[in-house]
Each structure stands twice: as structure tokens, then as C-alpha cells.
Amino acid sequence: MRPPVVSAPLIPPGASVLFLDTAAGAPVHPEVLRALWPYLAEEQGNPSSVHTTGRRAREAVEWARATVAAALEARPADLVFTSGGTEANNLAIKGIALARPRGGHIITTAVEHPSVLESCRYLERFHGFRTTLVPVDAVGRVDPATVALALRESPEATLVSVGLANNEVGTVQPVAAISALARAAGVPCHTDAVQAFGAIPVSVRELGVDALSLSGHKLGAPQGVGVLVVRRGLHSEPLIHGGGQEGGARSGTQNVAGIVGLGAAVQRATPTLAERAALLAARRDAFIADVRQRLPDARLTGDPVNRLPGHTSWCFPGVSGESVLVGLDAAGIECSSGSACAAGRTDPSPVLRAMGVPAELASSAVRLTWNESVGEADLARVVEALVKILGFSLR
Ligand SMILES: Cc1ncc(COP(=O)(O)O)c(C=O)c1O
């Protein structure tokens, strides 16, 4: 594997740093900061306290719950605030499985986030569960027929969990079709909507899922807040025990400022979602066409059609992804080599491997994700930087 050749200083004079890693975490919007600030600086209320200040904190939490529930077409009472997407996925997988161990069997996919897969592994190790990983195709999509087959082979399965959109390759899964199959088999269905929520329309009602996870920091709320939606009537065993907050589903004083920030971010993002998604998808497709034209060896990974709007992911044959990242960083362009969630990982991405990408090619993975603040001129700058970094390295 050859390092990329960097021929000249790359940062254009006067250019600012371009953040192309919104799949790892989007910046907190000033409006969101303004909304949450009083709950950090002035309001010291604990939402469980009976006095006026405590009641104000509780009202703020309930406002956020109603706001997020409305965006998801879910019942506010079905939302549990968590510390983020990882905890929401742990609570979904372990909580539902331990409350309803029927069959002792989870059906999921090989391309799930580690918080899903490691929760399944925990259930295998300590509670005797087994896990079926249904395969994905070359663009990372699950064929609902493979879930139907797994359900036929295991009609007593405990839970089906398929993420709505993949963080590394942006592929959007046919979750409504999968949940319909699970429902017909009488098996609850969970989806990890961490990457999808705020990027594409996400409705619990339309997806037909029994449980759904999301995370605040992917859509402009602060880090450290998330939600698990659990449909009424489906019990999930709590993982954190204590004072019985969140209806007993998740003990611990709520992160009031974070929760208000999530409510404010959702309130801000929802009305413009369709318009933003269309704009981002158009810019994404133009960028993909441009990269393919200028760097014919570059390979887009993931589904070119069923794909998150502000998401592209690439493999560059013969070059290490890490060195492309370093080159782009030197050019003032920040992105990632697939997933920010597996910090320090050096082995090729299991997601790409599950899609049949050879190990060597998988280690050249680079992910570029952005929001509407990144315009056409910015993306043109990214293409130029990639050409400079890779032009000499690709065959
Ligand atoms: C698909 C997916 N699920 C779960 C998570 C974990 O969310 P959090 O960072 O809030 O723990 C992430 C984080 O990137 C993700 O992309």
C-alpha cells in the first residue's frame, strides 16, 4: 500500500476549515444553545422536585418529549430519554430481550452499529441467547426476504433489529417492509434511527416499528442525550436502576439542558426537513459525479439511490484511508475513515467486509458527510483536494 503523494501546501489562502464529518456529530446550532442555556446557567431545578423551580424543569422536559414525539409520530409517553444512541440501543436490545426472553434469539444484520451488535454479544455470553446476522448485498442493503427466512426458521424469535440508515455507508434499509414481516410473525421490531433522524423523514407510525433509537448530537443537539421509543404494551426491562425516573424505564436525574437542546434541535429541523434533504441529495449526487469523473478509480460504497442525503463514502484502491484523512486534514477538510464510533480501529470495517469489499480495499475507506452549510464551492474544493492527494497515488 502506497502513501498518497502530497505535492504542495493544500489549504487555499484564506479558506476556512470545512467540517465534513456530520455523521459523527453535527455542530450545536446557536438557536439550540440559546434554548438550553437557561437550564445550564439559571434554572437549577431537578425535574423530580415538587417546588416551582423543579416543576419548571419538569415542564421543559415534557415540552421536549412532546416535541420529539410529534416529529416521530409517536406517543410522548412512549419516549425514554437516555444518554445517547448507544444507551438507547442497549436499552432496546437488552431491555426488550430480558423482559421477553421467548425464543432467546435476536435477528439483526452484520452492518449494525457496535452498540447493537455488542448488546447481542452480551446476551449471548451471559443469558444464553443466540443471534442471527442476516446478510446484506453489495450496497449494504438487507433484502426483507432474508429476514422472512430467518423468522420462518425461528418463529419464536425474541426481537428483530435493523438500523434505518447505516453510519458508514449511508444505506437506508427497507425497515417498514421488515417490521411488517416481524409483526406478522408476532416478533417485536426495533430500528436504530440515529443516523436517519433529522436527515430523512422518520415516523414510528409509518415504519411500523415497536422500538426506535435516536441520538441528539447527530442533529445539532449537544452530546449526551438520546431517546428510545418503546411502543405502549411492549415491556423493556430497565438497565439503570434507581429513583424510577422516565416512568421507571431509566433511572437517574434527567439531563435537562441536553433534553431541552434536543427538543429545540428537533423543532428547528423538522419544518425544513424535506427541503434540506432535497438540497443535500442534489449536492451529494453532483459531488459523486464529480469525484467519479476526476478520479475514475474511486469507488462509492453503499447504495447510490437509497442513501442518506448528506452522505458519501469511498474506497480508493491502493491507498490507506488514514493517509487520505491526514491529507484532507492538512487541506483544512475534516472527515473520517468510516465510523467515528470505533475509535482507534485499524482493522478493515466489518460493515464493508459484510458487503463483500476485500480487506485491502476496505482499509482505504473514507467517509465525507455534511449538512446544508456546506455549499457547492466547498464541495468543489474537496474534489480539488482529493485530486491533489490522490491524483498521483491512484493507478
Ligand atoms: C447508527 C448509529 N447508532 C448508534 C450510535 C451511537 O450514538 P451515540 O454516539 O449517541 O452513543 C451512532 C453514533 O455514531 C450511530 O451512527
Ligand as a Chemical Component Dictionary entry (heavy atoms), coordinates in Angstrom:
data_LIG
# 
_chem_comp.id                   LIG 
_chem_comp.type                 NON-POLYMER 
_chem_comp.pdbx_formal_charge   0 
_chem_comp.three_letter_code    LIG 
# 
loop_
_chem_comp_atom.comp_id 
_chem_comp_atom.atom_id 
_chem_comp_atom.alt_atom_id 
_chem_comp_atom.type_symbol 
_chem_comp_atom.charge 
_chem_comp_atom.model_Cartn_x 
_chem_comp_atom.model_Cartn_y 
_chem_comp_atom.model_Cartn_z 
_chem_comp_atom.pdbx_ordinal 
LIG C1 C1 C 0 -26.090 4.233 13.632 1  
LIG C2 C2 C 0 -25.603 4.681 14.982 2  
LIG N1 N1 N 0 -26.127 4.118 16.087 3  
LIG C3 C3 C 0 -25.738 4.479 17.314 4  
LIG C4 C4 C 0 -24.769 5.437 17.506 5  
LIG C5 C5 C 0 -24.343 5.814 18.894 6  
LIG O1 O1 O 0 -24.886 7.056 19.258 7  
LIG P1 P1 P 0 -24.176 7.910 20.438 8  
LIG O2 O2 O 0 -22.937 8.478 19.856 9  
LIG O3 O3 O 0 -25.215 8.962 20.763 10 
LIG O4 O4 O 0 -23.952 6.987 21.567 11 
LIG C6 C6 C 0 -24.173 6.031 16.393 12 
LIG C7 C7 C 0 -23.087 7.016 16.551 13 
LIG O5 O5 O 0 -22.452 7.414 15.625 14 
LIG C8 C8 C 0 -24.608 5.645 15.098 15 
LIG O6 O6 O 0 -24.087 6.187 13.994 16 
# 
loop_
_chem_comp_bond.comp_id 
_chem_comp_bond.atom_id_1 
_chem_comp_bond.atom_id_2 
_chem_comp_bond.value_order 
_chem_comp_bond.pdbx_ordinal 
LIG C1 C2 SING 1  
LIG C2 N1 SING 2  
LIG C2 C8 DOUB 3  
LIG N1 C3 DOUB 4  
LIG C3 C4 SING 5  
LIG C4 C5 SING 6  
LIG C4 C6 DOUB 7  
LIG C5 O1 SING 8  
LIG O1 P1 SING 9  
LIG P1 O2 DOUB 10 
LIG P1 O3 SING 11 
LIG P1 O4 SING 12 
LIG C6 C7 SING 13 
LIG C6 C8 SING 14 
LIG C7 O5 DOUB 15 
LIG C8 O6 SING 16 
# 
